């Protein structure tokens, strides 16, 4: 689901690069950033979906990682399900009731560095005009100069579990799992 969010692991780059005097802005690479979600369907299967092509920015504070931040937004209608009828049902009033311009957003509210390349990122996730605090378990994959783009680049993975009924998306629960597993993988480039 949203978990775009996911991207906020960028604060971890603070431990992987040299010291900086102030935060630096990184922007998400929409061609290599995605949120994959999965849920149990009636006990028969695990069903997957994805959001991609979203936008966001990360502010790195090298000297004070807890002062770093992340902001991500994605159009609800950017969801990919692999089956057009499922997409239409998700966009209906049974679930998102979404149209053009409806967004899923994540704004970090705190970052706790938990290891050399891990952090817990807390933030406000807004879906269907409902905002809930969520925690992302994030990992810095790599922070280095991009070999083709010749600029600083960073990549992160993150996971969380959401309860969809918390966001007004509880149709068919508990038969269709109310818990949704979210996996996020993003790349971000240093802003010009």
N, C-alpha and C positions, 0 to 999 in steps of 0.2 A: 504494500500500500504506500505508504509514504516513506516512507522511510527514507525519502530522500534524504534524506536526512542523514541520513547515513553518512554523508560526506563530511560531517563535522569532525571526523577523525583527524582532520588537517592539523589540529593543534599538536598532534604528535610529532609533526615535522620539526617542531622546536627542539626536540632531543636529537634530531638526526643531522641538523645543519649547523653552521657556525652562528655565533651570537649576533643578534641584531639590536639596534638601539630602539626601534619602534616597529609596530606591526606592519606587515606587508600584505598587500591584497593579491589573492589568487582567485581566478574565475574557473568555474567548472568547464570541462571539455564535454559538451553534450554528445559528441560522437562516441565517447568511451565512458559514459556514466549511465547506470541503470539501477532500478529498484525492482527486484524480483520478489513476488509474494507467493505463498502456497498455503493451502488449507485442505483438510480432510473432507472428502465428499461422501457422506453417508456410510463411511467405513469401507467403501469400495476402492477408492483411488485417492491419490494426492493430485490436486489440480493446481496449476501454476498460471501466473500472469506476470506482466511486467509494465513498468513505466520507463520511458526513455526520452531523450531529447530535452531534458529539463535544464533550467538555469539556476545559478547560485554563485555565491562568493564566500571565500574563507579569508579571515584576517588572522595572520600568524603574529603572535607576540613571542619572540624568541626568548626574551628575558623573563617573562611571566606567562607561562602557558595557560594558566587559568583565566587570563585576560583575553585569550583568543576567542573568536566567534565564527559562526557559520549561519548562512541564510540560504534557503533553497525553496524554489517554487516550481510546480509542475502543473500543467493543465490536466484536470481530471480526465478529460476525453482523450488524453494521450495513452491511456491504458491499452495494452495489447493482451488479448486472451487466446488467440489462435482459433477462435470460432466466432463469427460475426453475431450469431444469435445470443451467445453469452455476453458479448460486449454490449449489445442493445439492452439486454436484461439488466446488466450492472448499471447502465446509464439511466434506466427507468426509475420511477418513483419507488419501486421496491427497494432500491439501494441508494445510489448517489443522486438521482434526479438531476443529472448534470447536463449542462449545455455549454456552448462556447463561452469562454471567459471564466468558468468555474475553476478554481485553483486549489491544490493541496499545498500547504506551506509548512516549513519547519524553521524555527528560529531558536538557536541555542541559548540557554540561560546559564549554563555552567559546564566546565570541563574539569574532570579529575583525572590527571595522568596516573596510570596504574602500573606502568612498566616502561621499559626502554622504547617500546613501539606500540603500546596499548593505552587506551583511555576509555573512560565512561563519559559520554557526552549527554547531558540532560538538556531537553529543549521542549518548546511548545509546538505540538503538531496540530494543525488545523485541517479537518476534513468535514465537509458538510456543515460548515459554519459552527462546528464544535471544536473547542481547543482542549487538549489534554496534555499533561506532561508525560514524556516518554524518555527512556534511557537507551542509548545506543552503545553496544559493546564494539569499540572501534579498534582497528589495527592499521598502522602505517605500513604499507607494502614497500614503498620506495620513494625517496626524495632525492632527486639528482637532476643534472642537466639532461634534457630530452635529446637523444642522439640525432633526431631528424628536424626538430623545431629550433634547436640551439637556444633554448631558454629554460629556466628552472621549472620543474614539473614535479608533481607529487601524486601518489596513488594510495587509495584507502579502501578497506573493506569494513563493513559494520553489519551487525545483526540486532534484531529486537523481535519481540513478540507483542502483537497488538490484539486487543479484544474488540472485534468489529462492532459489537453492539454498543460500546462506549461512544461510538461516532454515529449512531443512528443507522447502522448497517446490519442489524441483527436478524433479518429475514431468514427463516428456516433453521435458526439455531434452536437447540443444540444438534439437530440431525446433521446439518452441514456445520462444521466446526466454527465455534465463535472465536477461537484463537487462530490468528493468521501469523505465520512465520514470515519475517521480512529479512531479505539479504540485499545489501547495498554494496555496490562497487563503483568507485568514481575516480576520475582523474581531474586534476586541476592544474592550470598553468599560471605562472606569475603574470600579473596584469602589466600591460605596457605603461 
